[in-house]
């Protein structure tokens, strides 16, 4: 599969994740989100940037939804629940958010 972005074909896996994390850009993220019916807000970007930071600077870690609730609550300065994150990314905050963030598909089973 591939995504056409700015006249260039960007390779993706059959499930829509980028093959090369270096192909990612904010513009591409916006296009992917739009194709999934999402309009990215500041809170979306907070989560996307957190996911990218954790993956790039923390040994390829993809935080699960429980970890995202804790971290986003801290960033946003209020207690949140899973519903808050699913309102942003209805197809799963860690998976849909990770796909839009240009990260590889998570293979984890539970845990971090």
C-alpha positions as CSV (number, residue, x, y, z in Angstrom):
1,X,0.0,0.0,0.0
2,X,1.0,3.6,-0.3
3,X,-0.2,7.1,0.5
4,X,0.2,9.9,-2.1
5,X,1.4,13.0,-0.3
6,X,2.7,16.1,-2.1
7,X,3.2,14.2,-5.3
8,X,5.2,11.4,-3.6
9,X,4.2,7.8,-2.9
10,X,4.8,7.0,0.8
11,X,5.0,3.3,1.4
12,X,2.7,1.8,4.2
13,X,2.0,-1.6,5.6
14,X,-1.3,-3.3,4.7
15,X,-2.7,-1.9,8.0
16,X,-1.7,1.7,7.1
17,X,1.4,2.2,9.1
18,X,4.4,4.0,7.5
19,X,7.2,1.6,6.4
20,X,9.8,4.3,7.1
21,X,9.3,6.6,10.1
22,X,11.5,9.2,8.4
23,X,8.7,9.7,5.8
24,X,6.5,11.3,8.5
25,X,5.7,15.0,8.6
26,X,3.0,17.1,10.3
27,X,1.5,17.6,6.9
28,X,1.3,13.9,6.2
29,X,-0.1,13.3,9.7
30,X,-2.8,15.9,8.9
31,X,-3.6,14.1,5.7
32,X,-3.8,10.7,7.3
33,X,-6.1,12.1,10.1
34,X,-8.3,13.8,7.5
35,X,-8.7,10.5,5.6
36,X,-9.8,8.9,8.9
37,X,-12.3,11.7,9.5
38,X,-10.3,13.5,12.2
39,X,-9.5,17.2,12.5
40,X,-6.3,17.5,14.6
41,X,-6.5,19.8,17.6
42,X,-3.9,20.9,20.1
43,X,-4.7,17.9,22.2
44,X,-4.3,15.5,19.3
45,X,-0.9,17.0,18.6
46,X,0.0,16.7,22.3
47,X,-0.6,12.9,22.1
48,X,1.0,12.5,18.7
49,X,4.1,14.3,19.8
50,X,4.3,12.3,23.1
51,X,4.0,9.1,21.1
52,X,6.8,10.1,18.8
53,X,9.0,11.3,21.6
54,X,8.5,8.0,23.5
55,X,9.2,5.9,20.4
56,X,12.2,7.9,19.2
57,X,13.8,8.7,22.5
58,X,12.8,5.7,24.6
59,X,14.1,2.7,22.7
60,X,11.1,2.2,20.4
61,X,8.5,2.1,23.1
62,X,4.8,2.4,22.2
63,X,2.9,3.4,25.3
64,X,-0.4,1.7,25.8
65,X,-3.6,3.6,26.6
66,X,-3.2,3.3,30.4
67,X,0.2,5.0,30.1
68,X,-1.2,7.6,27.8
69,X,-4.0,8.5,30.3
70,X,-1.4,9.1,33.0
71,X,0.9,11.2,30.8
72,X,-1.7,13.2,29.0
73,X,-3.4,14.0,32.3
74,X,-0.1,15.3,33.6
75,X,0.5,17.3,30.4
76,X,-3.1,18.8,30.4
77,X,-3.0,19.4,34.2
78,X,-6.2,17.5,34.9
79,X,-7.4,14.0,35.7
80,X,-8.6,12.2,32.5
81,X,-10.0,8.8,31.6
82,X,-9.8,6.6,28.6
83,X,-13.0,8.2,27.2
84,X,-11.1,11.5,26.8
85,X,-8.5,9.8,24.7
86,X,-11.0,7.7,22.7
87,X,-12.9,11.0,21.9
88,X,-9.7,12.1,20.2
89,X,-8.7,8.8,18.6
90,X,-11.9,6.6,18.4
91,X,-10.0,3.6,16.8
92,X,-7.7,3.4,19.9
93,X,-5.5,6.2,21.1
94,X,-2.2,4.2,21.1
95,X,-2.8,2.5,17.7
96,X,-4.6,5.1,15.7
97,X,-2.6,7.8,17.3
98,X,0.6,5.9,16.5
99,X,-0.4,5.4,12.9
100,X,-1.0,9.1,12.5
101,X,2.3,9.8,14.3
102,X,4.1,7.7,11.7
103,X,5.2,5.0,14.1
104,X,5.4,1.3,13.3
105,X,2.5,-0.9,14.4
106,X,2.8,-1.9,18.0
107,X,3.3,-5.6,18.6
108,X,3.1,-5.4,22.4
109,X,0.8,-7.5,24.5
110,X,-0.1,-5.6,27.6
111,X,2.4,-3.7,29.7
112,X,4.1,-0.7,28.4
